[in-house]
Amino acid sequence: MMGKEELEAFAREAAKTLKTEQDFNNSRTMLTKVTVEAALNAKLDDHLGYARHEQLPSENSRPPGGLHLTMAVTRNCLQGQN
């Protein structure tokens, strides 16, 4: 994790490339998206008990807490009906 000084230095360097209000808005949107995705992925990894790209637990074991995910696809979903 970046410290306060490192984050400020990064922000100052990135700000040098911003020329218009649209540049600022695009940069802000991208930074928000990346930050939210990273936070959600960390939360998901914590919830599942393993990281996204790690090998899944063996078939005979379950993630911590005995939770297990099941995905069901119905005929209506396949036909594009909700």
C-alpha positions in Angstrom: 0.0 0.0 0.0 1.2 3.5 -0.9 2.1 5.9 1.9 0.7 9.4 2.0 3.9 10.9 0.5 4.0 8.3 -2.3 0.3 8.9 -3.1 0.8 12.6 -3.2 3.8 12.3 -5.5 1.9 10.0 -7.8 -1.1 12.5 -7.9 1.2 15.4 -8.6 3.0 13.5 -11.5 -0.4 12.4 -12.9 -1.8 15.9 -12.7 0.9 17.2 -15.1 -0.7 15.3 -17.9 -4.2 16.9 -17.4 -4.9 19.7 -19.8 -8.7 19.9 -19.9 -11.6 19.3 -17.7 -12.4 16.2 -19.8 -8.8 14.9 -19.1 -9.5 15.3 -15.4 -12.9 13.6 -15.5 -11.5 10.7 -17.5 -8.6 10.3 -15.1 -10.9 10.5 -12.1 -13.3 7.9 -13.6 -10.5 5.5 -14.4 -8.9 5.9 -10.9 -12.3 5.3 -9.2 -12.9 2.2 -11.3 -9.5 0.7 -10.6 -9.8 1.4 -6.9 -13.3 -0.1 -6.6 -12.3 -3.2 -8.6 -9.3 -3.8 -6.4 -11.3 -3.4 -3.2 -14.1 -5.7 -4.5 -11.5 -8.4 -5.6 -9.8 -8.2 -2.2 -13.1 -8.6 -0.4 -14.1 -11.6 -2.7 -10.7 -13.2 -2.1 -11.2 -12.8 1.7 -14.7 -14.2 1.5 -13.8 -17.2 -0.6 -10.7 -18.0 1.3 -8.4 -18.0 -1.7 -7.2 -15.6 -4.4 -8.8 -15.3 -7.8 -6.0 -17.0 -9.8 -5.1 -19.6 -7.2 -6.0 -23.2 -7.9 -9.4 -24.0 -6.5 -9.6 -26.2 -3.4 -9.8 -29.9 -4.1 -13.2 -31.4 -4.9 -13.4 -33.0 -1.4 -12.8 -29.8 0.5 -14.8 -26.6 0.9 -13.7 -23.1 1.4 -13.5 -21.9 5.1 -16.8 -21.8 6.9 -18.2 -24.6 4.9 -19.5 -22.2 2.2 -19.8 -23.4 -1.3 -21.0 -21.6 -4.4 -23.3 -23.1 -7.0 -24.1 -21.6 -10.3 -27.4 -22.5 -12.0 -28.4 -21.6 -15.5 -32.0 -21.8 -16.3 -33.6 -22.2 -19.7 -35.1 -18.7 -19.4 -31.6 -17.1 -18.9 -30.3 -19.0 -21.9 -33.1 -17.7 -24.1 -32.5 -14.1 -22.9 -35.7 -13.9 -20.9 -35.6 -12.4 -17.3 
